[in-house]
Amino acid sequence: MLFRNEDENGITTYMVCNDQGLCLIRTTSSRIADFVDRHSRGINPDLRLTVGGDPGTKQTKRPIFYHVRKLRTR
């Protein structure tokens, strides 16, 4: 599900949620939001979006969505 919002400064932000309503990405890029929205329909709710800069994204064979086994906080 793709949501579009405009803040008080006139900046448009896009939020893409999975079928359960959990946010996958929030961005100001309509192209990224549209891409994620098209590829996230019907995916497993345990999958999360891989974003550049995340640990492991240097592996070029990593899929766009991957299974999260546990959450680590620092």
mmCIF file as gemmi writes it, N, C-alpha and C atoms, coordinates in Angstrom:
data_model
loop_
_atom_site.group_PDB
_atom_site.id
_atom_site.type_symbol
_atom_site.label_atom_id
_atom_site.label_alt_id
_atom_site.label_comp_id
_atom_site.label_asym_id
_atom_site.label_entity_id
_atom_site.label_seq_id
_atom_site.pdbx_PDB_ins_code
_atom_site.Cartn_x
_atom_site.Cartn_y
_atom_site.Cartn_z
_atom_site.occupancy
_atom_site.B_iso_or_equiv
_atom_site.pdbx_formal_charge
_atom_site.auth_seq_id
_atom_site.auth_asym_id
_atom_site.pdbx_PDB_model_num
ATOM 1 N N . MET Axp A 1 ? 0.844 -1.163 0 1 0 ? 1 A 1
ATOM 2 C CA . MET Axp A 1 ? 0 0 0 1 0 ? 1 A 1
ATOM 3 C C . MET Axp A 1 ? 0.896 1.235 0 1 0 ? 1 A 1
ATOM 4 N N . LEU Axp A 2 ? 0.609 2.142 -0.872 1 0 ? 2 A 1
ATOM 5 C CA . LEU Axp A 2 ? 1.402 3.352 -1.015 1 0 ? 2 A 1
ATOM 6 C C . LEU Axp A 2 ? 0.585 4.542 -0.514 1 0 ? 2 A 1
ATOM 7 N N . PHE Axp A 3 ? 1.189 5.288 0.418 1 0 ? 3 A 1
ATOM 8 C CA . PHE Axp A 3 ? 0.547 6.47 0.963 1 0 ? 3 A 1
ATOM 9 C C . PHE Axp A 3 ? 1.383 7.694 0.6 1 0 ? 3 A 1
ATOM 10 N N . ARG Axp A 4 ? 0.718 8.77 0.242 1 0 ? 4 A 1
ATOM 11 C CA . ARG Axp A 4 ? 1.387 10.017 -0.129 1 0 ? 4 A 1
ATOM 12 C C . ARG Axp A 4 ? 0.957 11.089 0.86 1 0 ? 4 A 1
ATOM 13 N N . ASN Axp A 5 ? 1.924 11.861 1.365 1 0 ? 5 A 1
ATOM 14 C CA . ASN Axp A 5 ? 1.639 12.907 2.327 1 0 ? 5 A 1
ATOM 15 C C . ASN Axp A 5 ? 2.495 14.129 2.004 1 0 ? 5 A 1
ATOM 16 N N . GLU Axp A 6 ? 1.98 15.299 2.307 1 0 ? 6 A 1
ATOM 17 C CA . GLU Axp A 6 ? 2.729 16.536 2.09 1 0 ? 6 A 1
ATOM 18 C C . GLU Axp A 6 ? 2.837 17.254 3.423 1 0 ? 6 A 1
ATOM 19 N N . ASP Axp A 7 ? 4.065 17.64 3.819 1 0 ? 7 A 1
ATOM 20 C CA . ASP Axp A 7 ? 4.235 18.313 5.101 1 0 ? 7 A 1
ATOM 21 C C . ASP Axp A 7 ? 4.012 19.822 4.969 1 0 ? 7 A 1
ATOM 22 N N . GLU Axp A 8 ? 4.193 20.526 6.085 1 0 ? 8 A 1
ATOM 23 C CA . GLU Axp A 8 ? 3.915 21.964 6.107 1 0 ? 8 A 1
ATOM 24 C C . GLU Axp A 8 ? 4.847 22.782 5.218 1 0 ? 8 A 1
ATOM 25 N N . ASN Axp A 9 ? 5.982 22.22 4.83 1 0 ? 9 A 1
ATOM 26 C CA . ASN Axp A 9 ? 6.916 22.897 3.928 1 0 ? 9 A 1
ATOM 27 C C . ASN Axp A 9 ? 6.667 22.565 2.462 1 0 ? 9 A 1
ATOM 28 N N . GLY Axp A 10 ? 5.664 21.743 2.204 1 0 ? 10 A 1
ATOM 29 C CA . GLY Axp A 10 ? 5.337 21.37 0.836 1 0 ? 10 A 1
ATOM 30 C C . GLY Axp A 10 ? 6.139 20.203 0.298 1 0 ? 10 A 1
ATOM 31 N N . ILE Axp A 11 ? 6.871 19.512 1.164 1 0 ? 11 A 1
ATOM 32 C CA . ILE Axp A 11 ? 7.666 18.361 0.737 1 0 ? 11 A 1
ATOM 33 C C . ILE Axp A 11 ? 6.785 17.115 0.754 1 0 ? 11 A 1
ATOM 34 N N . THR Axp A 12 ? 6.74 16.431 -0.363 1 0 ? 12 A 1
ATOM 35 C CA . THR Axp A 12 ? 5.939 15.218 -0.481 1 0 ? 12 A 1
ATOM 36 C C . THR Axp A 12 ? 6.744 14.027 0.006 1 0 ? 12 A 1
ATOM 37 N N . THR Axp A 13 ? 6.142 13.236 0.889 1 0 ? 13 A 1
ATOM 38 C CA . THR Axp A 13 ? 6.761 11.998 1.348 1 0 ? 13 A 1
ATOM 39 C C . THR Axp A 13 ? 5.847 10.837 0.987 1 0 ? 13 A 1
ATOM 40 N N . TYR Axp A 14 ? 6.469 9.705 0.737 1 0 ? 14 A 1
ATOM 41 C CA . TYR Axp A 14 ? 5.756 8.486 0.362 1 0 ? 14 A 1
ATOM 42 C C . TYR Axp A 14 ? 6.083 7.408 1.378 1 0 ? 14 A 1
ATOM 43 N N . MET Axp A 15 ? 5.058 6.682 1.81 1 0 ? 15 A 1
ATOM 44 C CA . MET Axp A 15 ? 5.249 5.581 2.734 1 0 ? 15 A 1
ATOM 45 C C . MET Axp A 15 ? 4.621 4.332 2.122 1 0 ? 15 A 1
ATOM 46 N N . VAL Axp A 16 ? 5.39 3.269 2.081 1 0 ? 16 A 1
ATOM 47 C CA . VAL Axp A 16 ? 4.914 1.997 1.55 1 0 ? 16 A 1
ATOM 48 C C . VAL Axp A 16 ? 4.795 1.023 2.716 1 0 ? 16 A 1
ATOM 49 N N . CYS Axp A 17 ? 3.616 0.417 2.843 1 0 ? 17 A 1
ATOM 50 C CA . CYS Axp A 17 ? 3.356 -0.554 3.906 1 0 ? 17 A 1
ATOM 51 C C . CYS Axp A 17 ? 3.058 -1.914 3.282 1 0 ? 17 A 1
ATOM 52 N N . ASN Axp A 18 ? 3.339 -2.972 4.056 1 0 ? 18 A 1
ATOM 53 C CA . ASN Axp A 18 ? 2.98 -4.312 3.581 1 0 ? 18 A 1
ATOM 54 C C . ASN Axp A 18 ? 1.497 -4.547 3.819 1 0 ? 18 A 1
ATOM 55 N N . ASP Axp A 19 ? 1.01 -5.727 3.495 1 0 ? 19 A 1
ATOM 56 C CA . ASP Axp A 19 ? -0.42 -6.028 3.608 1 0 ? 19 A 1
ATOM 57 C C . ASP Axp A 19 ? -0.921 -5.988 5.05 1 0 ? 19 A 1
ATOM 58 N N . GLN Axp A 20 ? -0.018 -6.099 6.022 1 0 ? 20 A 1
ATOM 59 C CA . GLN Axp A 20 ? -0.395 -6.052 7.426 1 0 ? 20 A 1
ATOM 60 C C . GLN Axp A 20 ? -0.363 -4.626 7.982 1 0 ? 20 A 1
ATOM 61 N N . GLY Axp A 21 ? 0.037 -3.661 7.162 1 0 ? 21 A 1
ATOM 62 C CA . GLY Axp A 21 ? 0.07 -2.268 7.584 1 0 ? 21 A 1
ATOM 63 C C . GLY Axp A 21 ? 1.38 -1.818 8.201 1 0 ? 21 A 1
ATOM 64 N N . LEU Axp A 22 ? 2.419 -2.664 8.166 1 0 ? 22 A 1
ATOM 65 C CA . LEU Axp A 22 ? 3.723 -2.289 8.702 1 0 ? 22 A 1
ATOM 66 C C . LEU Axp A 22 ? 4.521 -1.529 7.648 1 0 ? 22 A 1
ATOM 67 N N . CYS Axp A 23 ? 5.162 -0.461 8.048 1 0 ? 23 A 1
ATOM 68 C CA . CYS Axp A 23 ? 5.915 0.382 7.125 1 0 ? 23 A 1
ATOM 69 C C . CYS Axp A 23 ? 7.158 -0.343 6.625 1 0 ? 23 A 1
ATOM 70 N N . LEU Axp A 24 ? 7.316 -0.406 5.304 1 0 ? 24 A 1
ATOM 71 C CA . LEU Axp A 24 ? 8.511 -0.975 4.697 1 0 ? 24 A 1
ATOM 72 C C . LEU Axp A 24 ? 9.54 0.106 4.401 1 0 ? 24 A 1
ATOM 73 N N . ILE Axp A 25 ? 9.055 1.275 3.931 1 0 ? 25 A 1
ATOM 74 C CA . ILE Axp A 25 ? 9.956 2.374 3.614 1 0 ? 25 A 1
ATOM 75 C C . ILE Axp A 25 ? 9.188 3.686 3.614 1 0 ? 25 A 1
ATOM 76 N N . ARG Axp A 26 ? 9.875 4.74 4.028 1 0 ? 26 A 1
ATOM 77 C CA . ARG Axp A 26 ? 9.34 6.099 3.939 1 0 ? 26 A 1
ATOM 78 C C . ARG Axp A 26 ? 10.401 6.921 3.234 1 0 ? 26 A 1
ATOM 79 N N . THR Axp A 27 ? 10.023 7.588 2.154 1 0 ? 27 A 1
ATOM 80 C CA . THR Axp A 27 ? 10.991 8.27 1.31 1 0 ? 27 A 1
ATOM 81 C C . THR Axp A 27 ? 10.368 9.493 0.647 1 0 ? 27 A 1
ATOM 82 N N . THR Axp A 28 ? 11.216 10.355 0.103 1 0 ? 28 A 1
ATOM 83 C CA . THR Axp A 28 ? 10.731 11.485 -0.686 1 0 ? 28 A 1
ATOM 84 C C . THR Axp A 28 ? 10.799 11.175 -2.18 1 0 ? 28 A 1
ATOM 85 N N . SER Axp A 29 ? 11.28 9.991 -2.518 1 0 ? 29 A 1
ATOM 86 C CA . SER Axp A 29 ? 11.402 9.594 -3.917 1 0 ? 29 A 1
ATOM 87 C C . SER Axp A 29 ? 10.181 8.786 -4.361 1 0 ? 29 A 1
ATOM 88 N N . SER Axp A 30 ? 9.44 9.345 -5.29 1 0 ? 30 A 1
ATOM 89 C CA . SER Axp A 30 ? 8.261 8.632 -5.794 1 0 ? 30 A 1
ATOM 90 C C . SER Axp A 30 ? 8.665 7.389 -6.578 1 0 ? 30 A 1
ATOM 91 N N . ARG Axp A 31 ? 9.826 7.414 -7.227 1 0 ? 31 A 1
ATOM 92 C CA . ARG Axp A 31 ? 10.278 6.262 -8.01 1 0 ? 31 A 1
ATOM 93 C C . ARG Axp A 31 ? 10.607 5.067 -7.114 1 0 ? 31 A 1
ATOM 94 N N . ILE Axp A 32 ? 11.292 5.34 -6.003 1 0 ? 32 A 1
ATOM 95 C CA . ILE Axp A 32 ? 11.615 4.262 -5.066 1 0 ? 32 A 1
ATOM 96 C C . ILE Axp A 32 ? 10.338 3.716 -4.44 1 0 ? 32 A 1
ATOM 97 N N . ALA Axp A 33 ? 9.444 4.621 -4.032 1 0 ? 33 A 1
ATOM 98 C CA . ALA Axp A 33 ? 8.186 4.201 -3.412 1 0 ? 33 A 1
ATOM 99 C C . ALA Axp A 33 ? 7.366 3.349 -4.368 1 0 ? 33 A 1
ATOM 100 N N . ASP Axp A 34 ? 7.284 3.747 -5.627 1 0 ? 34 A 1
ATOM 101 C CA . ASP Axp A 34 ? 6.528 2.979 -6.611 1 0 ? 34 A 1
ATOM 102 C C . ASP Axp A 34 ? 7.152 1.607 -6.834 1 0 ? 34 A 1
ATOM 103 N N . PHE Axp A 35 ? 8.478 1.548 -6.908 1 0 ? 35 A 1
ATOM 104 C CA . PHE Axp A 35 ? 9.184 0.282 -7.096 1 0 ? 35 A 1
ATOM 105 C C . PHE Axp A 35 ? 8.898 -0.677 -5.939 1 0 ? 35 A 1
ATOM 106 N N . VAL Axp A 36 ? 9.042 -0.187 -4.703 1 0 ? 36 A 1
ATOM 107 C CA . VAL Axp A 36 ? 8.803 -1.028 -3.527 1 0 ? 36 A 1
ATOM 108 C C . VAL Axp A 36 ? 7.344 -1.465 -3.475 1 0 ? 36 A 1
ATOM 109 N N . ASP Axp A 37 ? 6.435 -0.555 -3.789 1 0 ? 37 A 1
ATOM 110 C CA . ASP Axp A 37 ? 5.007 -0.888 -3.77 1 0 ? 37 A 1
ATOM 111 C C . ASP Axp A 37 ? 4.691 -1.999 -4.765 1 0 ? 37 A 1
ATOM 112 N N . ARG Axp A 38 ? 5.232 -1.911 -5.97 1 0 ? 38 A 1
ATOM 113 C CA . ARG Axp A 38 ? 4.964 -2.929 -6.988 1 0 ? 38 A 1
ATOM 114 C C . ARG Axp A 38 ? 5.508 -4.295 -6.59 1 0 ? 38 A 1
ATOM 115 N N . HIS Axp A 39 ? 6.658 -4.323 -5.904 1 0 ? 39 A 1
ATOM 116 C CA . HIS Axp A 39 ? 7.305 -5.591 -5.575 1 0 ? 39 A 1
ATOM 117 C C . HIS Axp A 39 ? 6.936 -6.13 -4.203 1 0 ? 39 A 1
ATOM 118 N N . SER Axp A 40 ? 6.157 -5.413 -3.421 1 0 ? 40 A 1
ATOM 119 C CA . SER Axp A 40 ? 5.856 -5.87 -2.058 1 0 ? 40 A 1
ATOM 120 C C . SER Axp A 40 ? 4.453 -6.446 -1.899 1 0 ? 40 A 1
ATOM 121 N N . ARG Axp A 41 ? 3.668 -6.427 -2.914 1 0 ? 41 A 1
ATOM 122 C CA . ARG Axp A 41 ? 2.296 -6.945 -2.808 1 0 ? 41 A 1
ATOM 123 C C . ARG Axp A 41 ? 2.303 -8.45 -2.612 1 0 ? 41 A 1
ATOM 124 N N . GLY Axp A 42 ? 1.644 -8.878 -1.533 1 0 ? 42 A 1
ATOM 125 C CA . GLY Axp A 42 ? 1.505 -10.305 -1.273 1 0 ? 42 A 1
ATOM 126 C C . GLY Axp A 42 ? 2.73 -10.995 -0.713 1 0 ? 42 A 1
ATOM 127 N N . ILE Axp A 43 ? 3.74 -10.256 -0.279 1 0 ? 43 A 1
ATOM 128 C CA . ILE Axp A 43 ? 4.934 -10.906 0.256 1 0 ? 43 A 1
ATOM 129 C C . ILE Axp A 43 ? 4.689 -11.39 1.677 1 0 ? 43 A 1
ATOM 130 N N . ASN Axp A 44 ? 5.527 -12.297 2.127 1 0 ? 44 A 1
ATOM 131 C CA . ASN Axp A 44 ? 5.468 -12.827 3.489 1 0 ? 44 A 1
ATOM 132 C C . ASN Axp A 44 ? 5.651 -11.674 4.478 1 0 ? 44 A 1
ATOM 133 N N . PRO Axp A 45 ? 4.818 -11.582 5.532 1 0 ? 45 A 1
ATOM 134 C CA . PRO Axp A 45 ? 4.934 -10.481 6.487 1 0 ? 45 A 1
ATOM 135 C C . PRO Axp A 45 ? 6.223 -10.492 7.303 1 0 ? 45 A 1
ATOM 136 N N . ASP Axp A 46 ? 6.975 -11.595 7.282 1 0 ? 46 A 1
ATOM 137 C CA . ASP Axp A 46 ? 8.239 -11.658 8.004 1 0 ? 46 A 1
ATOM 138 C C . ASP Axp A 46 ? 9.411 -11.099 7.199 1 0 ? 46 A 1
ATOM 139 N N . LEU Axp A 47 ? 9.169 -10.691 5.963 1 0 ? 47 A 1
ATOM 140 C CA . LEU Axp A 47 ? 10.237 -10.158 5.125 1 0 ? 47 A 1
ATOM 141 C C . LEU Axp A 47 ? 10.392 -8.661 5.345 1 0 ? 47 A 1
ATOM 142 N N . ARG Axp A 48 ? 11.635 -8.187 5.245 1 0 ? 48 A 1
ATOM 143 C CA . ARG Axp A 48 ? 11.942 -6.772 5.374 1 0 ? 48 A 1
ATOM 144 C C . ARG Axp A 48 ? 12.713 -6.316 4.145 1 0 ? 48 A 1
ATOM 145 N N . LEU Axp A 49 ? 12.701 -5.036 3.911 1 0 ? 49 A 1
ATOM 146 C CA . LEU Axp A 49 ? 13.346 -4.452 2.746 1 0 ? 49 A 1
ATOM 147 C C . LEU Axp A 49 ? 14.832 -4.244 2.999 1 0 ? 49 A 1
ATOM 148 N N . THR Axp A 50 ? 15.675 -4.64 2.041 1 0 ? 50 A 1
ATOM 149 C CA . THR Axp A 50 ? 17.105 -4.379 2.112 1 0 ? 50 A 1
ATOM 150 C C . THR Axp A 50 ? 17.366 -2.994 1.534 1 0 ? 50 A 1
ATOM 151 N N . VAL Axp A 51 ? 18.03 -2.158 2.301 1 0 ? 51 A 1
ATOM 152 C CA . VAL Axp A 51 ? 18.317 -0.786 1.872 1 0 ? 51 A 1
ATOM 153 C C . VAL Axp A 51 ? 19.822 -0.599 1.84 1 0 ? 51 A 1
ATOM 154 N N . GLY Axp A 52 ? 20.335 0.117 0.845 1 0 ? 52 A 1
ATOM 155 C CA . GLY Axp A 52 ? 21.769 0.382 0.763 1 0 ? 52 A 1
ATOM 156 C C . GLY Axp A 52 ? 22.289 0.965 2.06 1 0 ? 52 A 1
ATOM 157 N N . GLY Axp A 53 ? 23.418 0.448 2.538 1 0 ? 53 A 1
ATOM 158 C CA . GLY Axp A 53 ? 23.975 0.891 3.799 1 0 ? 53 A 1
ATOM 159 C C . GLY Axp A 53 ? 23.663 -0.066 4.936 1 0 ? 53 A 1
ATOM 160 N N . ASP Axp A 54 ? 22.664 -0.935 4.752 1 0 ? 54 A 1
ATOM 161 C CA . ASP Axp A 54 ? 22.369 -1.947 5.761 1 0 ? 54 A 1
ATOM 162 C C . ASP Axp A 54 ? 23.481 -2.989 5.757 1 0 ? 54 A 1
ATOM 163 N N . PRO Axp A 55 ? 23.721 -3.627 6.909 1 0 ? 55 A 1
ATOM 164 C CA . PRO Axp A 55 ? 24.738 -4.687 6.936 1 0 ? 55 A 1
ATOM 165 C C . PRO Axp A 55 ? 24.425 -5.774 5.902 1 0 ? 55 A 1
ATOM 166 N N . GLY Axp A 56 ? 25.417 -6.161 5.137 1 0 ? 56 A 1
ATOM 167 C CA . GLY Axp A 56 ? 25.243 -7.231 4.166 1 0 ? 56 A 1
ATOM 168 C C . GLY Axp A 56 ? 24.823 -6.78 2.783 1 0 ? 56 A 1
ATOM 169 N N . THR Axp A 57 ? 24.58 -5.488 2.563 1 0 ? 57 A 1
ATOM 170 C CA . THR Axp A 57 ? 24.121 -5.061 1.242 1 0 ? 57 A 1
ATOM 171 C C . THR Axp A 57 ? 25.235 -5.037 0.21 1 0 ? 57 A 1
ATOM 172 N N . LYS Axp A 58 ? 26.478 -5.199 0.649 1 0 ? 58 A 1
ATOM 173 C CA . LYS Axp A 58 ? 27.569 -5.266 -0.325 1 0 ? 58 A 1
ATOM 174 C C . LYS Axp A 58 ? 27.555 -6.575 -1.094 1 0 ? 58 A 1
ATOM 175 N N . GLN Axp A 59 ? 26.801 -7.546 -0.584 1 0 ? 59 A 1
ATOM 176 C CA . GLN Axp A 59 ? 26.642 -8.812 -1.298 1 0 ? 59 A 1
ATOM 177 C C . GLN Axp A 59 ? 25.64 -8.576 -2.421 1 0 ? 59 A 1
ATOM 178 N N . THR Axp A 60 ? 26.118 -8.621 -3.652 1 0 ? 60 A 1
ATOM 179 C CA . THR Axp A 60 ? 25.266 -8.278 -4.792 1 0 ? 60 A 1
ATOM 180 C C . THR Axp A 60 ? 24.164 -9.289 -5.053 1 0 ? 60 A 1
ATOM 181 N N . LYS Axp A 61 ? 24.264 -10.476 -4.519 1 0 ? 61 A 1
ATOM 182 C CA . LYS Axp A 61 ? 23.25 -11.505 -4.76 1 0 ? 61 A 1
ATOM 183 C C . LYS Axp A 61 ? 22.116 -11.454 -3.738 1 0 ? 61 A 1
ATOM 184 N N . ARG Axp A 62 ? 22.149 -10.514 -2.801 1 0 ? 62 A 1
ATOM 185 C CA . ARG Axp A 62 ? 21.124 -10.411 -1.758 1 0 ? 62 A 1
ATOM 186 C C . ARG Axp A 62 ? 19.799 -9.986 -2.378 1 0 ? 62 A 1
ATOM 187 N N . PRO Axp A 63 ? 18.695 -10.651 -2.055 1 0 ? 63 A 1
ATOM 188 C CA . PRO Axp A 63 ? 17.4 -10.274 -2.626 1 0 ? 63 A 1
ATOM 189 C C . PRO Axp A 63 ? 16.897 -8.946 -2.059 1 0 ? 63 A 1
ATOM 190 N N . ILE Axp A 64 ? 15.922 -8.352 -2.728 1 0 ? 64 A 1
ATOM 191 C CA . ILE Axp A 64 ? 15.348 -7.088 -2.267 1 0 ? 64 A 1
ATOM 192 C C . ILE Axp A 64 ? 14.705 -7.275 -0.9 1 0 ? 64 A 1
ATOM 193 N N . PHE Axp A 65 ? 13.976 -8.37 -0.732 1 0 ? 65 A 1
ATOM 194 C CA . PHE Axp A 65 ? 13.336 -8.669 0.543 1 0 ? 65 A 1
ATOM 195 C C . PHE Axp A 65 ? 14.017 -9.883 1.149 1 0 ? 65 A 1
ATOM 196 N N . TYR Axp A 66 ? 14.202 -9.871 2.467 1 0 ? 66 A 1
ATOM 197 C CA . TYR Axp A 66 ? 14.842 -10.982 3.133 1 0 ? 66 A 1
ATOM 198 C C . TYR Axp A 66 ? 14.148 -11.251 4.466 1 0 ? 66 A 1
ATOM 199 N N . HIS Axp A 67 ? 14.343 -12.446 4.998 1 0 ? 67 A 1
ATOM 200 C CA . HIS Axp A 67 ? 13.689 -12.858 6.243 1 0 ? 67 A 1
ATOM 201 C C . HIS Axp A 67 ? 14.497 -12.351 7.436 1 0 ? 67 A 1
ATOM 202 N N . VAL Axp A 68 ? 13.815 -11.742 8.399 1 0 ? 68 A 1
ATOM 203 C CA . VAL Axp A 68 ? 14.464 -11.262 9.614 1 0 ? 68 A 1
ATOM 204 C C . VAL Axp A 68 ? 14.272 -12.314 10.697 1 0 ? 68 A 1
ATOM 205 N N . ARG Axp A 69 ? 15.364 -12.884 11.169 1 0 ? 69 A 1
ATOM 206 C CA . ARG Axp A 69 ? 15.276 -13.93 12.191 1 0 ? 69 A 1
ATOM 207 C C . ARG Axp A 69 ? 15.237 -13.327 13.591 1 0 ? 69 A 1
ATOM 208 N N . LYS Axp A 70 ? 16.004 -12.282 13.837 1 0 ? 70 A 1
ATOM 209 C CA . LYS Axp A 70 ? 15.963 -11.629 15.139 1 0 ? 70 A 1
ATOM 210 C C . LYS Axp A 70 ? 16.374 -10.169 14.971 1 0 ? 70 A 1
ATOM 211 N N . LEU Axp A 71 ? 15.935 -9.343 15.871 1 0 ? 71 A 1
ATOM 212 C CA . LEU Axp A 71 ? 16.233 -7.928 15.839 1 0 ? 71 A 1
ATOM 213 C C . LEU Axp A 71 ? 17.4 -7.651 16.767 1 0 ? 71 A 1
ATOM 214 N N . ARG Axp A 72 ? 18.431 -7.002 16.242 1 0 ? 72 A 1
ATOM 215 C CA . ARG Axp A 72 ? 19.569 -6.624 17.082 1 0 ? 72 A 1
ATOM 216 C C . ARG Axp A 72 ? 19.587 -5.123 17.243 1 0 ? 72 A 1
ATOM 217 N N . THR Axp A 73 ? 19.753 -4.642 18.454 1 0 ? 73 A 1
ATOM 218 C CA . THR Axp A 73 ? 19.92 -3.225 18.713 1 0 ? 73 A 1
ATOM 219 C C . THR Axp A 73 ? 21.261 -3 19.367 1 0 ? 73 A 1
ATOM 220 N N . ARG Axp A 74 ? 21.829 -1.892 19.091 1 0 ? 74 A 1
ATOM 221 C CA . ARG Axp A 74 ? 23.167 -1.599 19.647 1 0 ? 74 A 1
ATOM 222 C C . ARG Axp A 74 ? 23.058 -0.69 20.818 1 0 ? 74 A 1
